[in-house]
Structure formats: C-alpha cells, structure tokens
C-alpha cells in the first residue's frame, strides 16, 4: 500500500515528499497510522550527518498514532489502539540494560539499518531512527510502540516520544533537581520548554531560560521561566547576577554547541551540576583546564533520551498532564502538514520557533 512520506535521499540533501510502498506487518511488527509527529532537532542532526544513519531514509522519530494491523506474536496492542512511538526500544539483554540503564541500550538503534519500505520506484528505504514517523503510516517493531496513557489526546501524545521524555528526564533523572534549587535552561526549543516545565514541577525557586532569540521569551515564561536572558558573551555573568553572584545549582544545555556547554558550566555555582542534552558535532570541542575542574568542583554529565525509561515514565508524565502541571500544547509553535516539513527544517536551522507538530 502506498503512503506519502518525507524521504531523505542522501546526507545533506533536502527532504523530498513522495510516495512509498509499505509492506504488511510481519511477525513482531505493528503498522501505525500517524496522527501527529514532532519535528525535532535530532532529525536535522540525521539529515546533515551529525548522527550517522543509512540512507535513503524516512526521518521522524517523535510520533503517535493508531494501530491498523499487527503481525504474528504481537499481543500488547491491537488494531484501533492509540500508541506512542518509542524510537529507542531497549533489548533487555545488553550490559546497559542489565544495569537498568535502558536509555543506553547497545541495540536500541539496530532497527535503523533495516530496509522497512521502498519508494514507488523500488529503492530500498531505512527508518531513520527506527520508527519513520514522517509518513502517513509506518511499520515498526512491536517494541517501538507503547499504549497512549489515558487522558492524553493522540496528537499531543506525539510529543511524549522525545521532547517531553528528554526534557523532563534531564531535570528529574540526570540533574535530579530538588525543590528550592536554581536552574538555567539553555535553548528554548521543544526539549528546552519541556525542561523548563519539569524544573517548575520539581519546585525550582528560580528558573532562567537562555536563548539566542528574544522572541522566545513569552514561550519560556509560559513554560515556567522566572527570568529570561538573550544569549551573549556576558550570559554567565548575567546568570550569576540573578543568583546573588553564586551561579545556578543546575544548568541544562539543550543546544549541543561548544560555546553553550562552556557557558552553562560557567553559569553554575561552585559544586553545581551541568547536564548536556543537546547533540553536537565532533567539531564542537569544549575545553577546561585542570585547575578549574578541581577548584569549582562542578559536575558535567551527558544525558541520552533524558535518562528515561519510557515504559516507566510515560504514566508519570500522563499524571502531570491530567493534573494540569504539564502542558504539551505549550511546546508547539506551529501545526503543519506533511508538506510543511522541509520549511520547518529551515526554521530550525535559523533558530526560530519551538516545536513544529505535523498533523496528519
């Protein structure tokens, strides 16, 4: 059956909206009709080669939809069920999984190398990050779908698959923000807006949002920011000025740029914690001298997928949503059609907006 999809023909090439042929789901597979998909900066990292994936590929890893068919052996979902796509399913058998660190599963992205569909001309296609959500329908491994929690609209649920799990997890699982602490979030995109809301939920006393665009202040404050700083050479000094010259307890970096990571580190107090969520390229080199590492006693840590376990965390997030503590609609700056994805990529490159949501 042919459906429309956004195909990345080669690394560095623009996306092409075209028809693809999807097979019926095989054993252990599920076919999903997409309700919505988020346009995430990670998709841009795939398209420009920062993260390497086989091409040609259908991108899109943050989505939700309705099951239309299941293959043999699939029992946890059935046709008609609403599901959230999980782009990084854990295998349960590797060393990381044995330690309970499922977000570091060694086999999480093994499905990205598979051929899951073909163009209408017969060219093999790969699923960019396992789930190929930039399409009207997709076929995925059963391990890549989780039931949509009760009380969460299907289109909003798409954002749970990456932005919210990552931003919430960065604050609660990686940085482990405690009530009364001060927090700075660098980068007010979908993940950054989720992190701001998570910091508010954690009870942070001061939440500073930092971005290169002054136009994002309203979005940031709606998400929970108490202060807003437009990024410049004096950002760290401004943040220390907002915190009694001490610096924040926690900085969450969502941009993946060397200068931002360094500024986030400089913005924390002595003994502070910096969590890096953004995906940067190999050319982004961050330097520290040995004396400052000793003197400041700060912690710098990476954070993959918010150090989250989707099966554990989705019900928690759903409870926050139902209680009105977490507003998914606040993450969306525009709702677009499948044909609008290339333009949304241009907006990301220009640093505009928060999260574009593709509504099918």
Steps between C-alpha positions, in 0.01 A plus 500: 500500500643841401511786751666842492818560696792741544806323358864597556663382174859567614687668784486876453217485246162667551209282599268383223128447555418193296308173490642184656385139505452352848477123548250329729636453853700180542548297820564731795409812302227764521356729235403845628301782338664818625288765670790740558878522499731760652779658296800460730855636472624140509342451157713790378804329653417192294452694179833686525704197606566600863337168590572232243213290363460292182338690213270545321282516808166623626569726797279588796536334839246682719146390424174339601219336312253216475583134444348378173651149487728273702720210403520155651603491866397857588278504806545825692321714237218434255343677201324816616737563792668839537877471535807715561804417288816414695801563275750340742354170625721310744601143425504392866809286447806725451727623780329839531156339522628259767596806705156654454640772273263425214560842339855382420390169344768380258240367258244780517566626148569169328171526311615817322717284273203293383320546170143569610340636180574600141437798283238455232796463260634206705787663693562354846419732793621496860313631807715795617474433874307173490149644462485717183230731637510751212247295307126447492558143622799299620593141585710454813618235741246429773764614750471850349139558605358579843130553580396865520428581867139572592397864475769606252375607154663300220652801324648634825631154585741524207713742705541243776715289270804727516478864610315446825676181605835665426436836667317358800758225544793740475362691799365213710728206415832652393531832685263386778379849575375542856236740632646843565796463264573746219506386138610643164379343175699579184298473178125563488393240247269208570744328735590826675134590552443154645798547732362835618168339588680213672705745709178670607346162591814419703449817704799701379509843664644685201491379139707692246435438130779583252466521123648691208153629408325769703174392334487181707463676834122472508519126426762452770310688768180312418694177556625609840802728455526770767776682309609524137847570363582558134824311436815712470861511616378610844240228557683327785555832674131590462391168650736541794351848548153344523616255768682715753828470303507126573375342179218249463496159664418329171548586132329297227655547154263420212689648202797268452750779430844530656455865596164426663633204696790710624265785595266262680795371703615855578147591610484246781609558857799330657389138531225552242379251243484534121302250292561497125197392298580663163657291225813670368739409222853364537633842406345654814796482739452610861813575706565526874822541692595260777506763773144623440365145505652457845415845630138527391403144592231503234346197332457473120294210369349384175135405477355259243121505446463667839644188669141384470325166490189572289300212646563634850482872428202535264244429777675757722488762226136419431415567865668841479302573182167398653575710810576806285866519605633416154363677192596328175331764284748757635779318314342545156567821312333393176290215366589398147418240238743239367584738214616761753786292642774641269409856604500395867856376452595844368348658813709272721815596311416866556430446871135603472202361688470211743344179372319455172235229522408311184130417514390234253 
